[in-house]
């Protein structure tokens, strides 16, 4: 199956965990699925390192775990078609599809000549997609960013699709919009793509999501098929459920329990980064716990992680009695208490 038929065979997913380095590893995907994610992407992996180094494969990929996982798309970055194909063949038995990253705007992508820094090398982009399209038994997809010029964005999208991409994910910001200079993305460009690409094209949107309502608003406005969420998912895995702002301590416990249950080494690498994001508002109020977490080094400090959780739970229990659980929108934002998972405003 290819294209929309393939998308429908996956259940026509609308709530999608984006590919995130140190973010969308196995344990986090399992957690996100519990809270409404219907399709997940792996973290971006560097095709050259992955294909040439058994150590790199072990550090980023666990075929034993992902063999049990459904509705998974694995993402690579690359600039050499044959190297990309070699890497993709390694994951072909375990994934539903392989995605190519043409959206990363970071300096490391510029130095490595991949991600959004290939968007001016259309022949390279075409060849990377096309070699997977012709040689894999599973579909290839692509993730891009928009240009300042919407007509150039449309031409780029058409080229990517003509190369063989079965799903096109579009981040609604330009390559220059990143970090603290990200600003708002432009959904109107996404709408323009939907109106000018064939109806059978499957499109995922990415960008400008703080709350569950934003997902529905984007899909309704743009006509896209699904919403891919990145940073907000890291701060609140409940983003895919309406009015879901779990207690920070409860989400920490669920995540730590998962790590122990799954016993997946690749999931332990970003544990501290995940906990800092999950508990960010709470740690801003409790600096001592933030400092303790900063001294933790993953699996070998599990006892200290549980001690931090216990202390945080006690402090939240003392605070939460008056919480109604209702946080209405005021001027587009919600005033959510520090002890609940919530989006991060830059």
HUTA-V356776 format. One line per field, one symbol per residue. burial: I if it has 16 or more other ideal C-beta (glycine too) atoms within 10 Angstrom, else O. A space follows every 50 residues. Layout:
burial->???
//
This chain:
burial->OOIIOIIOOIOOIIIIIIIIIOIIIIIIIIIIIOIIIIIIIIIIIIIIII IOOOOIIOOIIIOOIIOOIOIIIIIIIIIIIOIIIIIIOIIIOIIIIIII IIIIIOOOIOOIOIIIIIIOOOOIIIIIIIIIIOOIOIIIIIIIIIIOOI OOIIOIIIOIIOIIIIIIIIIIIIIOIIOOOIOOIIIOIIIIIIOOIOOO IIIIIIIIIIIIOIIOOIIOOIOIIIIIIIIIIIIIIIIIIOOIIIIIIO IIIOIIOIIOOIOIOIIIIIIIOIIOIIIIIIIOOIOOIIOIIOOIOOOO IOOOIOOIIOOIIOIIOOOOOOOOOOIOOOOOOIOIIIIIIIIOOO
//
